[in-house]
């Protein structure tokens, strides 16, 4: 992926009831699990904040870092080139 630090991709997780978010760092990637098992969305084991929608979680972390040690801000979403992308129902 030729994206700069802060680029991110959300996809359905194969491990939990929720999503996985891949985050582009300067020298690689970090992966976070997004818990969607209740009536909220949150980063599993990383962030105690709960958000009513996946979009709210993403928007929050465009302004607030995910972890204090990593300083991750979500700056640029990556996605499919086709319009509309097949993941668009995730944000409805």
Sine and cosine of phi, psi and omega as CSV:
sin_phi,cos_phi,sin_psi,cos_psi,sin_omega,cos_omega
0.00,0.00,0.79,-0.61,-0.02,-1.00
-0.99,-0.17,0.75,0.66,0.01,-1.00
-0.95,-0.31,0.37,-0.93,0.00,-1.00
-1.00,0.04,0.18,-0.98,0.02,-1.00
-0.82,0.57,0.70,-0.72,-0.02,-1.00
0.97,-0.24,-0.23,0.97,0.07,-1.00
-0.94,0.33,0.55,-0.84,-0.04,-1.00
-0.53,-0.85,0.38,-0.93,0.00,-1.00
-0.68,-0.74,0.73,-0.68,0.06,-1.00
-0.94,-0.34,0.72,-0.70,0.05,-1.00
-0.59,-0.80,0.29,-0.96,0.03,-1.00
-0.93,0.38,0.73,-0.69,-0.01,-1.00
-0.99,0.17,0.59,-0.81,0.10,-0.99
-1.00,-0.07,-0.10,0.99,-0.10,-1.00
-0.98,-0.22,-0.57,0.82,-0.05,-1.00
-0.72,-0.69,0.16,-0.99,0.12,-0.99
-0.98,0.19,1.00,-0.05,-0.05,-1.00
0.29,-0.96,-0.59,-0.80,-0.14,-0.99
-0.72,-0.69,0.26,-0.96,0.14,-0.99
-0.88,-0.47,0.68,-0.74,0.05,-1.00
-0.89,-0.45,0.84,-0.55,0.08,-1.00
-0.98,-0.19,0.76,-0.65,-0.10,-1.00
-0.87,-0.49,0.77,-0.63,0.01,-1.00
-0.99,0.13,0.88,-0.47,0.12,-0.99
-0.99,-0.13,0.07,-1.00,0.01,-1.00
-0.87,0.49,-0.61,0.79,-0.08,-1.00
-0.83,-0.56,0.56,0.83,0.03,-1.00
0.45,-0.89,-0.54,-0.84,-0.06,-1.00
-0.71,-0.70,0.44,-0.90,0.18,-0.98
-0.84,-0.54,0.53,-0.85,0.00,-1.00
-0.82,-0.57,0.72,-0.70,0.01,-1.00
-0.83,-0.55,0.61,-0.79,0.11,-0.99
-1.00,-0.07,0.68,-0.73,0.03,-1.00
-0.95,-0.32,0.91,-0.40,0.01,-1.00
-0.97,0.25,0.82,-0.57,0.05,-1.00
-0.80,-0.60,0.44,0.90,-0.11,-0.99
-0.98,0.18,-0.32,0.95,0.03,-1.00
-0.95,-0.32,-0.49,-0.87,0.04,-1.00
-0.99,-0.15,0.56,0.83,-0.01,-1.00
-0.46,-0.89,0.15,-0.99,0.05,-1.00
-0.80,-0.59,0.71,-0.70,0.06,-1.00
-0.42,-0.91,0.38,-0.92,0.09,-1.00
-0.97,0.24,0.82,-0.57,-0.08,-1.00
-0.93,0.36,0.86,-0.50,0.08,-1.00
0.96,0.29,0.11,0.99,-0.10,-1.00
-0.84,-0.54,-0.68,0.73,-0.17,-0.99
-0.74,-0.67,0.86,-0.51,-0.03,-1.00
-0.97,0.24,-0.16,0.99,-0.02,-1.00
-0.93,0.36,0.68,-0.73,0.05,-1.00
-0.93,-0.38,0.65,-0.76,-0.07,-1.00
-0.81,-0.59,0.61,-0.79,-0.05,-1.00
-0.93,0.37,-0.42,0.91,0.01,-1.00
-0.66,-0.75,0.31,-0.95,0.08,-1.00
-0.89,0.45,-0.63,0.78,0.04,-1.00
-0.87,0.49,-0.67,0.74,0.03,-1.00
-0.88,0.47,-0.66,0.75,0.03,-1.00
-0.88,0.48,-0.74,0.67,0.00,-1.00
-0.88,0.47,-0.73,0.68,-0.01,-1.00
-0.88,0.47,-0.64,0.77,0.02,-1.00
-0.86,0.51,-0.68,0.73,-0.07,-1.00
-1.00,0.06,0.14,0.99,0.25,-0.97
-0.99,0.14,-0.33,0.94,-0.01,-1.00
-0.93,-0.37,-0.49,0.87,-0.07,-1.00
-0.87,-0.50,0.70,-0.72,-0.03,-1.00
-0.90,0.43,0.45,-0.89,0.02,-1.00
-0.98,0.22,-0.77,0.64,0.05,-1.00
-0.79,-0.61,0.56,-0.83,0.01,-1.00
-0.94,0.35,-0.51,0.86,-0.02,-1.00
-0.97,0.25,-0.52,0.85,-0.05,-1.00
-0.99,-0.15,-0.42,0.91,0.01,-1.00
0.90,0.44,0.55,0.83,-0.08,-1.00
-0.97,0.24,0.85,-0.52,0.16,-0.99
-0.90,-0.43,0.70,-0.72,0.01,-1.00
-0.99,0.13,0.95,-0.32,-0.13,-0.99
-0.96,-0.29,-0.66,0.76,-0.13,-0.99
-0.66,-0.75,0.93,-0.36,0.04,-1.00
-0.94,0.33,0.63,-0.78,0.10,-1.00
-0.96,-0.27,0.53,-0.85,0.00,-1.00
-0.26,-0.97,-0.10,-1.00,0.01,-1.00
-0.96,0.28,0.42,-0.91,-0.01,-1.00
-1.00,0.08,-0.38,0.93,-0.01,-1.00
-0.96,0.29,0.44,-0.90,-0.09,-1.00
-0.81,-0.59,0.84,-0.54,-0.08,1.00
-0.98,0.19,0.46,-0.89,0.04,-1.00
-0.92,0.39,0.42,-0.91,-0.05,-1.00
-0.96,0.29,-0.11,0.99,0.05,-1.00
-0.99,-0.11,0.04,1.00,-0.04,-1.00
-0.83,0.56,-0.52,0.85,0.05,-1.00
-0.89,0.46,-0.34,0.94,0.05,-1.00
-0.88,0.47,-0.44,0.90,-0.10,-0.99
-0.96,-0.28,0.21,0.98,0.01,-1.00
-1.00,0.01,0.00,0.00,0.00,0.00
